[in-house]
Amino acid sequence: MPVLGMLRADFAERQPFAGLTVACCLHVTAETAVLIRTLTAGGARVHLAASNPLSTQDDIAAALAAEPGVTVQARSGVDRATYYEHIHRALDCGPDLVMDDGCDLVNTLHEDRAELIDRVRGGTEATSSGAARLRRMAVAGSLRFPVVAAELSDISRMIDHKYGTGQSVLDGILRATNTLVAGKTVVVAGFGPCGSGIAERARGLGAQVIVTEVDPVRALGALMQGFRVLPMTAAAPLAELVITATGSRDVLAAAELAQLSDGAMLANAGHFDVEIDVGALADLAVEVNRGVRPHADEFVLADGRRLILLAEGRVVNLVAGEGNPAAVMDTSFAVQVLALGWLAGTQREPGRDDGADASGGRVLAVPPDIDARVANLALASLGTRIDTLTKEQQRYLESWQQGS
Ligand SMILES: NC(=O)c1ccc[n+]([C@@H]2O[C@H](COP(=O)([O-])OP(=O)(O)OC[C@H]3O[C@@H](n4cnc5c(N)ncnc54)[C@H](O)[C@@H]3O)[C@@H](O)[C@H]2O)c1
């Protein structure tokens, strides 16, 4: 992770987080460990809880917990109550800053630990579903500190969601099934950055890809990129593999599940495990064979059709695979850590809900200069040089007097 490596060296010198405490709720993986070390190099004390018990790598949790300035509350496979208990323990530190992935930590802070909020200068949110929750909190007037949403970064949308998730979701599905994608009909629900990346990669492997959407602009975009676009009720009977990536719920509900053909495989790439109605699937089934392969359960319907649910309907690339490749997390975490440094610099006063830049209680985009800095570091790490504007070109682009 060369970009974080370069930031770590810079932070070690500048100490942007000196004296600050950061509560994090993130996937406890090797890549996150590199992020945590970047924060501690910059002077932060870090209290980490897991954002998904199924993705926790216990050896990483143990190694991080042994490092100075870090506490870890995470164990693979814990139940829901323990998951929230861990978030509470991470919050016990009374954080100055927070890093979240799915908004569970920020939500817990607002719902149950409001006494800690005045101290918080701001936070970052890693995922689109978390940012959507934050926006609903902001609209309701409930969000009490600024949160920078990584999804509002050009780098994250392009590298993380489109190329990273696009590749790792197919990788997770292949590890769980070892299926041949070429020639299969793959239905991708949602054509946001994640869905479009998944659709492109599935097509690259030789699948016939059908896209379902509810947004007319994105549906049109999918059509213009050569994908077939259908409503789910029309797509489901054709599907051999369905991948949901919408951030919404019940995309595959009882009616659509009942239409699937024998052998159809179902995978979810969205953040929460609500996109495939797993309860409805269990109700439809007369027999369930768990673990026909690792991370694959077989549901047998009354007429003998078998449907294969991957990763229990949870986020397939993290459960059945290793999530995004380290190179992807390198740029995503670099964006988030620089955004956190920017928020640390706002010096929000206790008791005020507006930061120095009056951005309190809002979901903020990543400042463009942060994206540009991360892109420059990533290009440098890849040994790629690019052109720069000449003074004349700069003047031309800034002027409105000059035309043809
Ligand atoms: N698996 C991963 O590693 C990973 C990485 C990043 C984001 N995510 C998650 O993936 C999901 C999608 O992310 P995104 O950045 O593409 O989000 P997005 O919100 O930009 O795109 C989602 C798309 O789904 C569409 N949609 C909503 N409901 C639908 C429905 N019922 N049927 C069909 N389409 C529907 C929306 O119109 C939108 O175009 C989110 O839950 C996000 O948190 C997962």
Ligand as a Chemical Component Dictionary entry (heavy atoms), coordinates in Angstrom:
data_LIG
# 
_chem_comp.id                   LIG 
_chem_comp.type                 NON-POLYMER 
_chem_comp.pdbx_formal_charge   0 
_chem_comp.three_letter_code    LIG 
# 
loop_
_chem_comp_atom.comp_id 
_chem_comp_atom.atom_id 
_chem_comp_atom.alt_atom_id 
_chem_comp_atom.type_symbol 
_chem_comp_atom.charge 
_chem_comp_atom.model_Cartn_x 
_chem_comp_atom.model_Cartn_y 
_chem_comp_atom.model_Cartn_z 
_chem_comp_atom.pdbx_ordinal 
LIG N1  N1  N 0  -19.101 -4.954 -1.741 1  
LIG C1  C1  C 0  -18.299 -3.920 -1.592 2  
LIG O1  O1  O 0  -17.085 -4.047 -1.419 3  
LIG C2  C2  C 0  -18.875 -2.555 -1.694 4  
LIG C3  C3  C 0  -18.040 -1.446 -1.950 5  
LIG C4  C4  C 0  -18.625 -0.186 -2.050 6  
LIG C5  C5  C 0  -19.999 -0.053 -1.872 7  
LIG N2  N2  N 1  -20.778 -1.153 -1.589 8  
LIG C6  C6  C 0  -22.225 -1.097 -1.426 9  
LIG O2  O2  O 0  -22.842 -1.434 -2.677 10 
LIG C7  C7  C 0  -24.104 -0.772 -2.788 11 
LIG C8  C8  C 0  -24.134 0.038  -4.088 12 
LIG O3  O3  O 0  -23.091 1.013  -4.064 13 
LIG P1  P1  P 0  -23.012 2.143  -5.198 14 
LIG O4  O4  O 0  -21.851 3.013  -4.848 15 
LIG O5  O5  O -1 -23.078 1.555  -6.548 16 
LIG O6  O6  O 0  -24.375 2.924  -4.809 17 
LIG P2  P2  P 0  -25.353 3.870  -5.643 18 
LIG O7  O7  O 0  -26.398 4.293  -4.656 19 
LIG O8  O8  O 0  -24.595 4.916  -6.384 20 
LIG O9  O9  O 0  -26.021 2.901  -6.735 21 
LIG C9  C9  C 0  -27.059 2.013  -6.428 22 
LIG C10 C10 C 0  -27.973 1.914  -7.648 23 
LIG O10 O10 O 0  -29.000 0.951  -7.368 24 
LIG C11 C11 C 0  -30.227 1.456  -7.881 25 
LIG N3  N3  N 0  -31.338 0.823  -7.185 26 
LIG C12 C12 C 0  -31.892 1.143  -5.982 27 
LIG N4  N4  N 0  -32.906 0.308  -5.696 28 
LIG C13 C13 C 0  -32.995 -0.553 -6.731 29 
LIG C14 C14 C 0  -33.843 -1.647 -7.009 30 
LIG N5  N5  N 0  -34.801 -2.031 -6.151 31 
LIG N6  N6  N 0  -33.669 -2.323 -8.168 32 
LIG C15 C15 C 0  -32.703 -1.958 -9.052 33 
LIG N7  N7  N 0  -31.860 -0.918 -8.833 34 
LIG C16 C16 C 0  -32.007 -0.229 -7.686 35 
LIG C17 C17 C 0  -30.146 2.966  -7.668 36 
LIG O11 O11 O 0  -31.026 3.635  -8.542 37 
LIG C18 C18 C 0  -28.683 3.244  -7.973 38 
LIG O12 O12 O 0  -28.466 3.569  -9.327 39 
LIG C19 C19 C 0  -24.236 0.056  -1.516 40 
LIG O13 O13 O 0  -24.922 -0.700 -0.549 41 
LIG C20 C20 C 0  -22.794 0.247  -1.074 42 
LIG O14 O14 O 0  -22.681 0.522  0.300  43 
LIG C21 C21 C 0  -20.245 -2.399 -1.525 44 
# 
loop_
_chem_comp_bond.comp_id 
_chem_comp_bond.atom_id_1 
_chem_comp_bond.atom_id_2 
_chem_comp_bond.value_order 
_chem_comp_bond.pdbx_ordinal 
LIG N1  C1  SING 1  
LIG C1  O1  DOUB 2  
LIG C1  C2  SING 3  
LIG C2  C3  SING 4  
LIG C2  C21 DOUB 5  
LIG C3  C4  DOUB 6  
LIG C4  C5  SING 7  
LIG C5  N2  DOUB 8  
LIG N2  C6  SING 9  
LIG N2  C21 SING 10 
LIG C6  O2  SING 11 
LIG C6  C20 SING 12 
LIG O2  C7  SING 13 
LIG C7  C8  SING 14 
LIG C7  C19 SING 15 
LIG C8  O3  SING 16 
LIG O3  P1  SING 17 
LIG P1  O4  DOUB 18 
LIG P1  O5  SING 19 
LIG P1  O6  SING 20 
LIG O6  P2  SING 21 
LIG P2  O7  DOUB 22 
LIG P2  O8  SING 23 
LIG P2  O9  SING 24 
LIG O9  C9  SING 25 
LIG C9  C10 SING 26 
LIG C10 O10 SING 27 
LIG C10 C18 SING 28 
LIG O10 C11 SING 29 
LIG C11 N3  SING 30 
LIG C11 C17 SING 31 
LIG N3  C12 SING 32 
LIG N3  C16 SING 33 
LIG C12 N4  DOUB 34 
LIG N4  C13 SING 35 
LIG C13 C14 SING 36 
LIG C13 C16 DOUB 37 
LIG C14 N5  SING 38 
LIG C14 N6  DOUB 39 
LIG N6  C15 SING 40 
LIG C15 N7  DOUB 41 
LIG N7  C16 SING 42 
LIG C17 O11 SING 43 
LIG C17 C18 SING 44 
LIG C18 O12 SING 45 
LIG C19 O13 SING 46 
LIG C19 C20 SING 47 
LIG C20 O14 SING 48 
# 
